[in-house]
Amino acid sequence: MESLIHYKITEDTSKPALMIVHGLFGSLDNWQSLAKKWSENYRVISVDVRNHGKSFHSDDMKFESLVHDLLAIMQHENVHKINLIGHSIGGKIAMEFAILHSELLASLVIVDIAPYPYSPRHRDVFKMLQSIDLSTLSSRQDIEKEVRNQLHEDGVVQFMMKNIRRNENSLAFEWKFNLQVLVSDYLYLIQRVPSLGYGGCTLFIGGEDSQYITKETSIHLFELYPNAVLEFVSMAGHWVHADNPIEFYNKVSHFLINCHNQNLSDKNNPLKIASE
């Protein structure tokens, strides 16, 4: 049996499936409050991308492999169609999923990322990660002090502190993610642009104060995603779902309902299906 990435799934198999894929350095824990709310209407599948969270570590971070990890969960859980939400690098994974398995998508939600080759934006974070030897530090307070010496945004510091754990054998502190692989594949992950688009129901949703979805980065967005809707969440940066979770939840939920109704309408209109 192949290895599955770590994931959580709600039990009600009668509800439509909703899969959530986090971004770089993240984990499914970052989405649990929203996942709980969505579980009222959906069978929610939250994942830890390989080399993140509690998932296995691997030298392979190719997008095709990251997509296969999602497909393997669907097959294991006997899920035939999903609404797919991806944030940041998770959004790029979702874009690739839409290319390789469009028939398995009910809708696509891309959070604060565009089909665009981004320049490096995490140099300070990688510099900090490579300069701190966690195994020499004896407490979380000591680690946080070292992190704060190099990163000055409180939200970023707290985000990175969630990525610390004790090694099961040595009990020394370590990062949850596979730092070596993320360093080596970073440019590939941020600069990969999808070769094709997706004609289904798609939402691109960014933070009003973020610079990830702009006129420049979204230049080919509607060419690749002709049925896309573009929305922005007020008072939110790149971590849209954490900065303004209520507005984010409402906008995404509204979109998902509209997609569901549109899909039902299309099924009841054989002439429209035949013309596509």
N, C-alpha and C positions, 0 to 999 in steps of 0.2 A: 504494500500500500504506500502511495506517495505521501510525502510530508505535507501537511496542511499548515498554512500560516495560522497564527492565533486569531480567534474571532469570538464574538458573542452574538447570539441569535435569540430573538424572542420566539415563544412557543406556538402562537396561534397560526397554524398553517392555512387558515381560511382567508387571511388578509393578504393583500398584495405585498410583494417584497420590496424593501428599500435598503440598499447597500450604501454604507458611508466609508469613504477612503480618505484618510488624513494626509497631511502634507509632510515635508521634510522635517526631521527631528521629532515628529509628533507620534501620537498613539491613539488608539480607540478611546482611551480615557478622556481625551480632550473633548469628545463629542457625547459623553454619556448623558448629560442633562437634556440635550436635544433629542438624542436617541430615545430616551424615556418618553418624551412628549410625543414623538412620532409613532411610538409603539401602540398608542391608542387606536391608530388607524392603519398601521402597517406592520408587517413582520420585518423587524429591523435587524440587519446584519451589519455589525460594526467590525472592522478588521484592523489588525496591526500589519502594515506592509512589511514584507521581509526586511530584515536588518533593522527593524524598529520594534519598540515595545517588547512583548513577550514572544514575538515570532522568531523563527530560526534565522541564523546568520548564514550568508551565502556570498560567494564572490560574484555571482551573477545578478546584476541589476538591470538587465536588458528589459525594455518595456514589454516585449512579448512574454517574458517570464513573469513579470508583475501582473500582467493580464491573466496569464494561465493560473496564477494563484487564486484570483477571484473566481475564475471558471471552475476550478477544482472544488471550492466551497459550494458553489451552486449545485454541482453534480453530487457532492456528498450529502447535501441537504435536500436533494430532489426539488430544487427551485428552478423553474423553467423560464421565468422572465423577471427582470428587476427594474426598479427605478434606481438610477445610479447617481450618487452625489460624490464629487471629488474636489478636495481643496488643495490648491497650489500644485505641488508635484502629484498629489492624488488626482487633481484635475487632469493632468497630462496622462496619467494612467487611464482615467475614464475616457479621454479622447481616443486613446489607442484601443480600448475595449470596444468603443463604438465602431471603429474601423474593422476589427477582426470578428466581432460578434453582434452586429447591429440587430440581428433578428431576435436577440435575447433582451433587448432594451424596450421598456415601456416609456421611459423618459430619461433625459440626461441633464444633470445640473453641475455646472462647472463654476467653482467658487474662487474668485479673485486670481485668475490666471487666464491667459489668452494663448491662442495658437501662434506663438512667437518665440524666437530664440533670445532668451534673456541674457543680459550680461551678469557677471557674478555680483551677488548682493549680500553674500554671507561671509565675506572675508574675515571680518572681525570675530564672528562666531567661530569659524574654523581655527583662527589664530588662537583664540582662548582655549578651545578644546584640545589643541595640540600642545599647548604650553603647560597645562595643568596635569600633574600626575596624581590621579585620584587615589591610587593605592598608598600614597604617602600621607594622606590626610585622615584624621581620626574621627571627624564629626561632620555632620551636614552643615553646621554653622561655619566651620573652617572652609568647607568647599564654597559655600555661598559668598564668604568674604573674598575668596580668590576670584570667583566669577565676577563679582561686583567691581573688582579692581580693573577689569577689562571691558565689561559691558555695563552701560550706564542707564539703559532703559529698564525700569522695574519689571515691566511685563515680560521682556525677553529673559531677564534673570530668573523670574519665577517659572517661566516655560522650561528653561534649561534644567532647573532644579528638579522638575518632575521626571527627568530622564536619568536619575541616579538610583542605583540599587546596590545591594551587597552581593558579591560573588558567592555562589552556593558553596564552593569548596574552601576558598581562602578567607571568605567573609570581608575581604577588602572592598572598598567602594569601586564602582565601575559605571561607565555609561551604558544605558540599555541598548542604544543603537550601535551599529557596527561602524565605528568612526573611520577605520582604514578604508573600507569599501566606499563609504559616502564621500570621502576626500577624493579618491581616485575616479569616481564616476560622476562627480558633481557637475562638471561642465556638460557631460552627455545628458544628464537629467534635465538641466535647465534650458539647454539649447535645442533639444530635440523638438521638431515641429511635425505635427501629424501629416502624413503623406496624402491623406484623403479626409473628407469631412463626414458629416452625418446629417441626413435629411429629415430625421425624426424630430420629435418635440424636445427642444433644448432651451435651457436657461443659462445664461452667463450672468453671474451676480457678483459684484465687486464692492469693496469698501469705498465710500465717498472720499476718504482721506488717503487711500492707497494709490500707488503709482503702477500697479500691475496691469490694470485694464485702462488703457488710454487710447487716444486717437491713433498714436503710433503703433502700439502693440496689437490693436484690434483691426488693423488695416485689411486683413484677409478674413476676418471673423465671419461676416455674412456670406462670403463666397463659399466657405467651407461648410457653414451651418445656415442654410437658407431659411430655415424655419425657427431660427433662434430669437429669443427675447433677451434684451440686455437691461439689467436693473442695477441700481446702486443702493446700498444701505447707508443711511445717514449716521454720522458720528462713529464711523468704523474705519479701521485701517485694514492691513492684510489679514489679520485674524478676525474676519467679519463676524463669524459665529460666536466669538467670545466678546467682542467689543459691543455689539448690539444684538444680543440673541433673540429678543422679542421681535424686532422688526425683521430680522433675518428669517426667523421661523415662520412668521406670517407670510412673507413674500414667497418663500419656497413652497410652503403648504398650499397657498393659493395657486401657484403654478402647477403643482402636482395634481390638484383637483381639476384644473382646466385641461391638462393633458389627458387625464383619465376620461373626461367627458368627450374630448375630441377623438380619442381612440375608439370610444363606443360609437360615436357618430360615424366614423370612418367604416367601422365594421358593418353598420347598418346601411351603408351606401355603397353597394357593389360597383356602381358605375365609376365612383371616385377611385376605388381600389384598382379597377381595371385600367384606368387611365394613367396610373402612376408607373 
